[in-house]
Amino acid sequence: MGYDTADYDLARHIWWHHRNKKTKGRKPLTDRAIYQVIETAAKRGMWEVGEKTKIPSETQVRTWIKKYWKPMARLLPKDETVLPWRETNGPEPARIRTLTVLFDLASEIWAREKVDDPEMESEFPGFSKDVCDWAWNLSGFFDLTVSRDCIVLLDFAYDFADEAKYR
């Protein structure tokens, strides 16, 4: 029996979020304990058990962990947060204008969301350097006087920055 890629991804997601957790005795969770979490999730209906798929065995999950997941697991360094008017952004007035427009829009959205979530920082912290670079590269395709275009530009900039980070 084969495993559906979505089921495999769900199991990997569970492993990723439990791999550094500790037991009540402050010891790291074992692969067996993580398998039990995956098995419980599967039994609760996270994925369907049909003719083509089945709940993975503990041996299968241990193989995935040892052969595929652990070797590829690495924490990425935190991106440097930059402000649109930093000297390192270059002397281009158009770049500074683009990033300032996007920063102002993001600050407004941040202020509105802060009302519902008081745990957020008081002010918008800024964009990562990668997001700034992508926003600048993609900005020619958007009208910065239209707020919806700016929101879509930010969405694309974050998506492209995330995609580039994992390549």
FIMI-351889 format. One line per field, with one value per residue: x negated, y, z of N, C-alpha, C, O in turn; residue number from 1. Coordinates in Angstrom, 2 decimals, padded with zeros to 5 digits, always signed. Example, Ala and Ser with C-alpha at 12.3 -4.5 7.8 and 13.67 -1.06 7.14 Angstrom:
2
n.u -013.19, -012.85
n.v -005.69, -002.25
n.w +007.80, +007.08
ca.u -012.30, -013.67
ca.v -004.50, -001.06
ca.w +007.80, +007.14
c.u -013.20, -012.90
c.v -003.30, +000.03
c.w +007.80, +007.87
o.u -014.24, -013.41
o.v -003.32, +001.14
o.w +008.46, +008.04
seq 1, 2
This chain:
167
n.u -000.84, -000.46, -001.41, +000.34, -000.71, +000.19, +000.89, -001.59, -002.87, -001.35, -002.06, -004.79, -004.62, -003.50, -005.62, -007.62, -006.66, -006.68, -009.21, -011.09, -009.86, -009.35, -009.05, -007.11, -009.06, -011.12, -012.59, -013.51, -010.96, -010.51, -011.04, -009.11, -007.07, -006.36, -005.45, -003.15, -001.60, -001.20, +000.17, +002.48, +003.58, +004.13, +006.04, +008.07, +009.06, +007.57, +006.57, +007.92, +008.53, +008.29, +008.61, +006.22, +004.55, +003.10, +002.79, -000.40, -002.95, -004.80, -007.45, -007.67, -007.31, -009.52, -011.53, -011.04, -011.62, -014.36, -015.61, -014.65, -013.45, -014.93, -017.61, -017.08, -016.06, -016.43, -016.99, -016.24, -018.16, -017.18, -015.63, -017.03, -015.51, -014.49, -014.23, -012.42, -013.89, -016.61, -020.14, -021.54, -019.82, -020.22, -020.61, -018.38, -015.59, -013.07, -012.95, -013.00, -010.60, -008.75, -009.12, -008.47, -005.76, -004.68, -005.48, -004.03, -001.40, -001.45, -001.89, +000.51, +002.31, +001.26, +001.80, +004.61, +005.01, +003.81, +005.60, +007.31, +005.52, +003.75, +001.22, -000.55, -003.42, -003.90, -004.34, -004.61, -007.14, -008.72, -009.99, -011.58, -014.87, -014.87, -012.14, -011.87, -013.59, -012.29, -009.82, -010.60, -011.63, -009.32, -007.60, -007.17, -005.10, -002.78, -000.32, -001.10, +000.53, +002.92, +004.47, +005.17, +003.60, +001.12, +001.36, +001.53, -000.97, -002.62, -001.88, -002.79, -005.53, -006.23, -005.63, -007.43, -009.86, -009.80, -009.76, -012.24, -013.92, -013.83, -015.09
n.v -001.18, +002.23, +005.59, +008.54, +011.70, +013.97, +012.92, +012.02, +014.50, +015.65, +013.99, +014.58, +017.27, +017.09, +015.76, +017.75, +019.81, +018.60, +017.67, +019.00, +019.20, +018.66, +016.12, +015.74, +015.21, +016.70, +015.62, +015.04, +014.34, +011.03, +009.19, +007.23, +008.29, +010.51, +009.18, +008.04, +010.31, +010.99, +008.68, +008.83, +011.20, +010.37, +008.37, +009.91, +011.01, +012.76, +012.13, +010.20, +006.73, +004.57, +002.48, +003.00, +004.21, +004.07, +004.00, +004.94, +002.63, +002.25, +001.63, +002.55, +005.33, +005.87, +005.32, +007.34, +009.55, +009.15, +008.83, +010.83, +013.19, +014.18, +014.62, +016.74, +018.72, +021.90, +024.90, +028.05, +031.05, +034.02, +036.61, +039.79, +042.71, +045.53, +049.06, +051.27, +053.54, +053.25, +053.73, +051.72, +050.77, +052.00, +054.80, +055.27, +057.10, +056.18, +053.57, +054.03, +055.47, +053.50, +051.48, +052.99, +053.62, +051.02, +050.31, +052.20, +051.37, +048.75, +049.41, +050.67, +048.52, +046.87, +048.41, +048.28, +045.52, +045.20, +046.04, +043.86, +041.97, +042.22, +041.29, +041.72, +043.51, +047.01, +048.73, +048.41, +046.23, +046.26, +045.26, +042.26, +042.05, +040.51, +040.57, +043.30, +043.54, +041.89, +043.20, +045.62, +044.68, +043.65, +045.79, +047.35, +046.22, +046.95, +049.34, +051.76, +053.64, +052.55, +050.91, +048.19, +047.03, +047.42, +045.76, +043.26, +043.27, +043.20, +040.69, +039.01, +039.65, +038.65, +035.93, +035.25, +035.80, +033.91, +031.57, +031.74, +031.47, +028.79, +027.50
n.w +000.00, -000.77, +000.18, +000.38, -000.86, +000.48, +002.96, +003.84, +004.01, +006.06, +008.20, +008.34, +009.02, +011.59, +012.88, +012.63, +014.26, +016.72, +017.25, +018.85, +021.25, +024.78, +027.31, +030.36, +032.17, +031.26, +029.20, +025.78, +023.30, +022.16, +019.08, +018.97, +020.63, +019.10, +016.84, +017.94, +018.27, +015.60, +014.75, +016.35, +015.34, +012.74, +013.22, +014.21, +012.00, +010.41, +007.95, +005.30, +005.43, +003.01, +000.10, -001.23, +000.57, +003.88, +007.46, +008.45, +009.48, +012.57, +012.03, +009.41, +009.79, +011.43, +009.58, +007.67, +009.28, +009.95, +007.41, +005.66, +006.90, +009.23, +008.16, +006.44, +007.99, +009.14, +010.84, +009.65, +009.39, +011.10, +009.32, +008.60, +009.74, +008.02, +007.49, +005.28, +004.59, +005.00, +004.71, +003.44, +001.55, -000.79, -003.11, -004.61, -005.32, -006.16, -005.20, -002.45, -002.20, -003.01, -001.02, +001.23, +000.81, +000.94, +003.53, +005.06, +004.47, +005.52, +008.19, +008.84, +008.56, +010.53, +012.83, +012.86, +013.25, +015.69, +017.58, +017.95, +018.84, +021.50, +022.17, +020.17, +018.87, +019.59, +017.38, +013.81, +012.87, +010.57, +007.28, +006.10, +004.65, +002.32, +001.59, +001.07, -001.13, -003.03, -003.17, -004.31, -006.77, -007.97, -008.06, -010.34, -011.72, -010.50, -009.39, -007.28, -006.14, -005.64, -003.10, -002.93, -004.91, -003.72, -001.48, -002.73, -003.96, -001.68, -000.71, -002.80, -002.63, -000.09, -000.55, -002.64, -001.36, +000.71, -000.82, -002.13, +000.04, +000.71, -001.32
ca.u +000.00, -001.21, -001.00, +000.68, -001.67, +000.79, +000.77, -003.01, -003.15, -000.75, -002.90, -006.02, -004.25, -003.37, -006.98, -008.34, -006.18, -006.89, -010.58, -011.84, -009.07, -009.88, -008.07, -007.01, -010.34, -012.07, -013.35, -012.92, -010.05, -011.15, -010.38, -007.91, -006.04, -005.90, -004.64, -001.85, -000.85, -000.80, +001.19, +003.71, +004.14, +004.67, +007.26, +009.12, +009.59, +006.81, +006.57, +008.82, +007.93, +009.06, +007.93, +004.89, +003.73, +003.30, +002.03, -001.76, -003.42, -005.85, -008.69, -007.65, -007.53, -010.93, -012.33, -010.88, -012.35, -015.81, -016.12, -014.23, -013.10, -016.02, -018.71, -016.68, -015.55, -017.36, -016.35, -016.79, -018.48, -016.15, -015.93, -017.25, -014.41, -015.01, -013.28, -012.50, -014.76, -017.98, -021.16, -021.98, -018.86, -020.66, -020.20, -017.29, -014.37, -011.90, -012.95, -012.62, -009.18, -008.01, -009.16, -007.76, -004.32, -004.34, -005.65, -002.88, -000.23, -001.62, -001.72, +001.96, +002.90, +000.75, +002.54, +005.98, +004.95, +003.34, +006.80, +007.81, +004.47, +002.88, -000.12, -001.40, -004.27, -003.14, -004.47, -005.03, -008.59, -009.40, -010.09, -012.91, -015.60, -014.40, -010.83, -012.13, -014.17, -011.25, -008.83, -011.18, -011.71, -007.98, -006.78, -006.84, -003.88, -001.66, -000.05, -001.26, +001.56, +004.10, +004.09, +005.29, +002.39, +000.04, +001.56, +001.15, -002.42, -003.20, -001.64, -003.75, -006.89, -006.42, -005.64, -008.69, -010.95, -009.74, -010.14, -013.69, -014.58, -013.89, -015.78
ca.v +000.00, +003.48, +006.70, +009.76, +012.76, +014.86, +012.24, +012.07, +015.88, +015.85, +013.29, +015.37, +018.48, +016.71, +015.51, +019.02, +020.60, +017.88, +017.16, +019.67, +019.28, +017.87, +015.44, +016.37, +015.01, +017.58, +014.87, +015.20, +013.29, +009.99, +008.94, +006.43, +009.22, +011.30, +008.27, +007.90, +011.52, +010.84, +007.62, +009.39, +012.16, +009.59, +007.70, +010.92, +011.42, +013.79, +011.67, +009.08, +005.43, +003.93, +001.39, +003.38, +004.72, +003.46, +004.65, +004.40, +001.87, +002.91, +001.42, +003.46, +006.69, +005.95, +005.39, +008.69, +010.47, +008.94, +008.91, +012.01, +014.41, +014.71, +015.20, +017.97, +019.71, +022.92, +026.17, +029.12, +032.23, +035.04, +037.68, +041.12, +043.62, +046.81, +050.15, +051.67, +054.69, +052.96, +054.10, +050.54, +050.48, +052.66, +056.19, +055.37, +057.68, +055.35, +052.44, +054.55, +055.79, +052.22, +050.84, +053.84, +053.40, +049.70, +050.37, +052.93, +050.49, +047.67, +050.01, +050.87, +047.19, +046.45, +049.15, +047.73, +044.17, +045.33, +046.21, +042.53, +041.13, +043.10, +040.73, +042.17, +044.65, +048.25, +049.28, +047.49, +046.12, +046.45, +044.12, +041.64, +042.53, +039.75, +041.09, +044.61, +043.33, +041.38, +044.26, +046.56, +044.03, +043.42, +047.00, +047.89, +045.59, +047.35, +050.76, +052.01, +054.56, +051.73, +050.13, +046.74, +046.64, +047.37, +044.55, +042.12, +043.35, +042.68, +039.24, +038.40, +039.84, +037.66, +034.59, +035.05, +035.76, +032.59, +030.56, +031.84, +031.03, +027.34, +026.94
ca.w +000.00, -000.86, +001.04, -000.33, -000.53, +001.48, +004.25, +004.17, +004.43, +007.38, +009.18, +008.47, +009.75, +013.01, +013.38, +012.71, +015.41, +017.98, +017.34, +019.92, +022.49, +025.90, +028.16, +031.68, +032.84, +030.56, +028.21, +024.44, +022.86, +021.35, +017.79, +019.26, +021.13, +017.95, +016.03, +018.59, +017.95, +014.19, +014.69, +016.94, +014.38, +011.62, +013.67, +014.41, +010.70, +009.69, +006.58, +005.11, +005.22, +001.95, -000.58, -001.68, +001.67, +005.18, +008.52, +008.37, +010.63, +013.34, +011.29, +008.26, +010.29, +011.85, +008.34, +007.14, +010.15, +009.84, +006.05, +004.91, +007.60, +010.06, +007.38, +005.75, +008.94, +009.60, +011.12, +008.84, +010.19, +011.08, +008.37, +009.15, +009.48, +007.55, +007.29, +003.88, +004.35, +005.41, +003.74, +002.69, +000.49, -002.02, -003.28, -005.58, -004.73, -006.48, -004.27, -001.14, -002.28, -003.04, +000.29, +002.19, +000.59, +001.47, +004.99, +005.61, +004.36, +006.50, +009.52, +009.04, +008.78, +011.84, +013.86, +012.92, +013.81, +017.08, +018.40, +018.26, +019.42, +022.28, +022.35, +019.06, +019.18, +019.48, +016.04, +012.77, +012.99, +009.29, +006.39, +005.99, +003.47, +001.16, +001.20, +000.46, -002.46, -003.92, -003.38, -005.27, -008.08, -008.53, -007.96, -011.66, -012.22, -009.66, -009.22, -005.85, -005.64, -005.35, -001.91, -003.20, -005.63, -002.73, -000.67, -003.57, -004.10, -000.43, -000.68, -003.72, -002.11, +000.98, -001.15, -003.37, -000.38, +001.36, -001.81, -002.34, +001.26, +000.77, -002.51
c.u -000.88, -000.67, -000.77, -000.29, -001.11, +000.69, -000.66, -003.37, -002.55, -001.59, -004.20, -005.77, -004.13, -004.75, -007.71, -007.94, -006.38, -008.34, -011.39, -011.06, -009.66, -008.73, -007.99, -008.29, -011.47, -012.99, -012.71, -011.98, -010.82, -010.41, -009.09, -006.77, -005.48, -005.06, -003.24, -000.98, -000.34, +000.31, +002.53, +004.38, +004.77, +005.98, +008.41, +009.62, +008.83, +006.67, +007.42, +008.03, +008.81, +008.27, +006.48, +003.98, +004.03, +002.52, +000.61, -002.14, -004.50, -007.19, -008.79, -007.94, -008.97, -011.86, -012.25, -011.71, -013.84, -016.34, -015.81, -014.11, -014.25, -017.16, -018.36, -016.24, -016.66, -016.58, -017.03, -017.11, -017.37, -016.57, -016.11, -016.07, -015.00, -013.87, -013.46, -013.51, -016.20, -018.96, -021.60, -021.01, -019.23, -020.06, -019.00, -016.03, -013.13, -011.80, -012.49, -011.13, -008.35, -007.96, -008.44, -006.25, -003.90, -004.46, -004.47, -001.62, -000.30, -001.44, -000.25, +002.65, +002.51, +001.56, +003.97, +005.99, +004.55, +004.52, +007.32, +006.80, +003.48, +001.46, -001.08, -002.26, -003.49, -003.20, -004.92, -006.56, -009.36, -009.42, -011.48, -013.57, -015.12, -013.05, -011.00, -012.65, -013.12, -010.18, -009.33, -011.21, -010.36, -007.14, -006.39, -005.55, -002.62, -001.54, -000.07, -000.28, +002.85, +003.74, +004.20, +004.08, +001.21, +000.14, +001.14, -000.37, -003.11, -003.04, -002.63, -005.18, -007.18, -006.50, -006.96, -009.87, -010.98, -010.20, -011.65, -014.47, -014.77, -014.56, -017.25
c.v +001.24, +004.53, +007.92, +010.86, +013.73, +014.24, +012.26, +013.47, +016.19, +015.19, +014.07, +016.65, +018.20, +016.48, +016.83, +019.80, +019.89, +017.47, +017.79, +019.78, +018.35, +017.23, +016.20, +016.25, +015.80, +016.82, +015.08, +014.04, +012.29, +009.88, +008.14, +007.34, +010.07, +010.44, +008.14, +009.14, +011.44, +009.81, +008.12, +010.35, +011.42, +008.92, +008.67, +011.48, +012.53, +013.40, +010.43, +007.80, +004.71, +002.81, +001.74, +003.84, +003.97, +004.26, +004.08, +003.65, +002.66, +002.78, +002.38, +004.89, +006.87, +006.05, +006.79, +009.69, +010.36, +009.25, +010.25, +013.28, +014.99, +015.30, +016.54, +019.07, +020.66, +024.19, +027.25, +030.32, +033.27, +036.17, +039.00, +042.00, +044.97, +047.82, +050.69, +052.78, +054.48, +053.32, +052.92, +050.16, +051.15, +054.04, +056.36, +055.91, +056.83, +054.16, +052.89, +054.87, +054.50, +051.59, +051.67, +053.67, +052.06, +049.65, +051.08, +052.08, +049.37, +048.19, +050.24, +049.54, +046.67, +047.11, +048.62, +046.36, +044.20, +045.45, +044.84, +041.63, +041.99, +042.56, +041.13, +043.34, +045.93, +048.87, +048.21, +047.43, +046.37, +045.18, +043.52, +042.17, +041.81, +040.26, +042.46, +044.45, +042.84, +042.44, +045.26, +045.94, +043.87, +044.70, +047.60, +047.33, +046.06, +048.87, +051.06, +053.04, +053.83, +050.78, +048.62, +046.23, +046.51, +046.11, +043.31, +042.10, +042.81, +041.17, +038.51, +038.51, +038.84, +036.24, +034.31, +034.98, +034.42, +031.49, +030.55, +031.32, +029.52, +026.71, +026.95
c.w +000.00, +000.09, +000.17, +000.08, +000.50, +002.87, +004.75, +004.69, +005.80, +008.48, +009.41, +009.26, +011.25, +013.61, +013.59, +013.97, +016.75, +018.21, +018.45, +021.22, +023.54, +026.66, +029.49, +032.47, +032.18, +029.60, +026.84, +024.10, +022.00, +020.01, +017.99, +019.75, +020.00, +017.03, +016.62, +018.33, +016.51, +014.05, +015.24, +015.98, +013.21, +012.01, +013.88, +013.09, +010.02, +008.23, +006.49, +004.88, +004.20, +001.33, -000.91, -000.54, +002.94, +006.21, +008.49, +009.64, +011.35, +012.62, +010.11, +008.70, +010.74, +010.63, +007.74, +007.96, +009.91, +008.44, +005.37, +005.75, +008.41, +009.22, +006.73, +006.71, +009.36, +009.84, +010.29, +009.72, +010.04, +010.14, +009.11, +008.77, +009.10, +007.43, +005.87, +003.60, +004.81, +004.31, +002.88, +001.57, -000.81, -002.17, -004.20, -004.93, -005.00, -005.54, -002.89, -001.12, -002.22, -001.65, +001.35, +002.05, +001.20, +002.99, +005.64, +005.58, +005.40, +007.92, +009.84, +009.33, +010.15, +012.95, +014.00, +013.57, +015.28, +018.04, +018.86, +018.95, +020.20, +022.50, +021.23, +019.53, +018.93, +018.08, +015.07, +012.76, +011.70, +008.48, +006.46, +004.72, +002.22, +000.66, +000.53, -000.96, -003.45, -004.19, -004.41, -006.67, -008.76, -008.65, -009.31, -012.24, -011.48, -009.61, -007.72, -005.28, -005.29, -004.20, -002.14, -004.00, -004.67, -001.86, -001.46, -003.77, -002.85, -000.34, -001.58, -003.19, -000.99, +000.41, -001.85, -002.41, +000.34, +000.42, -002.03, -001.14, +001.29, -000.43, -002.33
o.u -001.91, +000.38, -001.60, -000.67, -001.86, +000.44, -000.92, -004.08, -003.15, -001.79, -004.65, -006.60, -004.62, -005.04, -008.35, -008.79, -006.26, -008.66, -012.31, -011.54, -010.36, -007.61, -008.71, -008.58, -012.64, -014.05, -011.50, -012.18, -011.67, -009.31, -008.11, -005.62, -004.28, -004.06, -002.26, +000.23, +000.81, +001.29, +003.58, +005.60, +005.84, +006.93, +009.58, +010.51, +009.39, +006.65, +007.62, +007.00, +009.93, +007.37, +005.61, +002.76, +005.07, +001.69, +000.44, -001.70, -005.05, -007.98, -009.84, -008.72, -009.58, -012.85, -013.27, -012.39, -014.52, -017.39, -016.62, -014.61, -014.53, -017.63, -019.23, -016.06, -017.70, -015.64, -018.26, -016.41, -016.73, -017.71, -015.44, -015.67, -015.90, -012.71, -014.55, -013.94, -016.93, -018.64, -021.99, -021.33, -018.60, -019.13, -018.64, -015.45, -012.23, -010.71, -011.68, -010.45, -007.38, -006.89, -007.87, -005.54, -002.88, -003.65, -003.96, -000.86, +000.69, -000.89, +000.19, +003.48, +003.33, +001.96, +004.49, +006.88, +004.93, +004.44, +007.73, +007.18, +002.48, +000.59, -002.29, -001.90, -002.53, -002.23, -005.54, -007.21, -010.56, -008.92, -012.44, -012.89, -014.99, -012.83, -010.34, -012.21, -013.05, -009.69, -008.58, -010.86, -010.26, -006.09, -005.38, -004.98, -001.52, -002.52, +000.83, -000.27, +003.76, +002.83, +003.41, +003.61, +000.40, -000.87, +000.49, -000.98, -004.08, -003.95, -003.24, -005.95, -008.26, -007.33, -007.55, -010.80, -012.05, -010.94, -012.27, -015.57, -015.76, -014.59, -017.98
o.v +001.30, +004.37, +008.27, +010.94, +014.26, +014.94, +012.50, +013.60, +016.90, +015.77, +014.21, +017.07, +018.97, +016.94, +017.02, +020.37, +020.53, +016.96, +017.15, +020.38, +017.39, +017.73, +017.17, +017.07, +015.59, +017.33, +015.27, +012.92, +012.68, +010.40, +008.35, +007.17, +010.34, +010.91, +008.12, +009.02, +011.78, +010.03, +007.86, +010.33, +011.81, +008.91, +008.31, +012.33, +013.20, +014.27, +009.71, +007.80, +004.31, +002.26, +000.87, +003.86, +003.32, +005.10, +002.86, +003.99, +003.62, +003.72, +002.95, +005.59, +007.90, +006.78, +007.36, +010.55, +011.37, +009.87, +010.75, +014.33, +016.19, +016.39, +017.37, +020.22, +020.24, +024.51, +027.33, +030.58, +033.38, +036.62, +039.29, +042.04, +045.48, +047.46, +050.57, +052.93, +055.45, +053.23, +053.10, +049.32, +050.90, +054.41, +057.49, +055.25, +056.77, +053.78, +052.22, +054.58, +054.42, +051.21, +051.10, +053.58, +051.98, +049.02, +050.62, +052.05, +049.09, +047.49, +050.04, +049.45, +046.09, +046.45, +048.50, +046.06, +043.31, +045.01, +044.68, +040.65, +042.45, +043.30, +040.91, +044.06, +045.94, +049.47, +047.22, +048.47, +046.65, +044.14, +044.20, +042.67, +042.43, +040.37, +042.75, +045.14, +043.33, +042.56, +045.70, +046.60, +043.96, +044.69, +048.28, +047.92, +045.62, +049.59, +050.66, +053.28, +054.41, +049.95, +047.86, +045.11, +045.59, +045.48, +042.42, +041.04, +042.06, +040.46, +037.52, +037.56, +038.25, +035.45, +033.24, +034.20, +033.86, +030.59, +029.49, +030.79, +029.03, +025.48, +026.52
o.w +000.68, +000.71, -000.66, +001.24, +001.32, +003.85, +005.93, +005.69, +006.60, +009.54, +010.55, +010.07, +012.07, +014.71, +014.63, +014.65, +017.80, +019.28, +018.97, +022.19, +023.22, +026.66, +029.71, +033.33, +032.50, +029.23, +026.75, +024.56, +021.19, +019.84, +017.28, +019.33, +019.94, +016.48, +015.89, +018.19, +016.23, +013.33, +014.65, +015.81, +012.74, +011.22, +013.75, +013.07, +009.15, +007.36, +007.47, +004.22, +004.50, +001.95, -000.87, -000.70, +003.08, +005.86, +008.49, +010.74, +010.81, +012.60, +009.84, +008.07, +010.47, +010.66, +007.34, +007.40, +009.68, +008.30, +004.59, +005.35, +008.28, +009.54, +006.49, +006.31, +009.87, +009.12, +010.25, +010.69, +009.00, +010.17, +010.10, +007.61, +009.77, +007.28, +005.31, +002.46, +005.01, +003.12, +001.73, +000.74, -001.84, -001.45, -004.54, -004.07, -004.16, -005.12, -002.24, -000.13, -001.48, -001.17, +002.28, +003.05, +001.89, +003.66, +006.66, +006.54, +006.08, +008.78, +010.97, +010.23, +010.86, +013.91, +015.11, +014.36, +016.04, +019.18, +020.01, +019.59, +019.63, +022.96, +021.34, +020.45, +018.17, +017.64, +015.45, +012.65, +011.74, +008.92, +006.81, +003.82, +001.17, -000.55, -000.46, -001.88, -004.58, -005.31, -005.29, -007.65, -009.98, -009.28, -009.40, -013.16, -011.80, -009.76, -006.99, -004.08, -004.71, -004.32, -001.60, -003.77, -004.79, -001.55, -000.92, -003.75, -002.95, +000.08, -001.18, -003.29, -000.96, +000.84, -001.66, -002.62, +000.56, +000.82, -002.11, -001.29, +001.84, -000.54, -003.23
seq 1, 2, 3, 4, 5, 6, 7, 8, 9, 10, 11, 12, 13, 14, 15, 16, 17, 18, 19, 20, 21, 22, 23, 24, 25, 26, 27, 28, 29, 30, 31, 32, 33, 34, 35, 36, 37, 38, 39, 40, 41, 42, 43, 44, 45, 46, 47, 48, 49, 50, 51, 52, 53, 54, 55, 56, 57, 58, 59, 60, 61, 62, 63, 64, 65, 66, 67, 68, 69, 70, 71, 72, 73, 74, 75, 76, 77, 78, 79, 80, 81, 82, 83, 84, 85, 86, 87, 88, 89, 90, 91, 92, 93, 94, 95, 96, 97, 98, 99, 100, 101, 102, 103, 104, 105, 106, 107, 108, 109, 110, 111, 112, 113, 114, 115, 116, 117, 118, 119, 120, 121, 122, 123, 124, 125, 126, 127, 128, 129, 130, 131, 132, 133, 134, 135, 136, 137, 138, 139, 140, 141, 142, 143, 144, 145, 146, 147, 148, 149, 150, 151, 152, 153, 154, 155, 156, 157, 158, 159, 160, 161, 162, 163, 164, 165, 166, 167
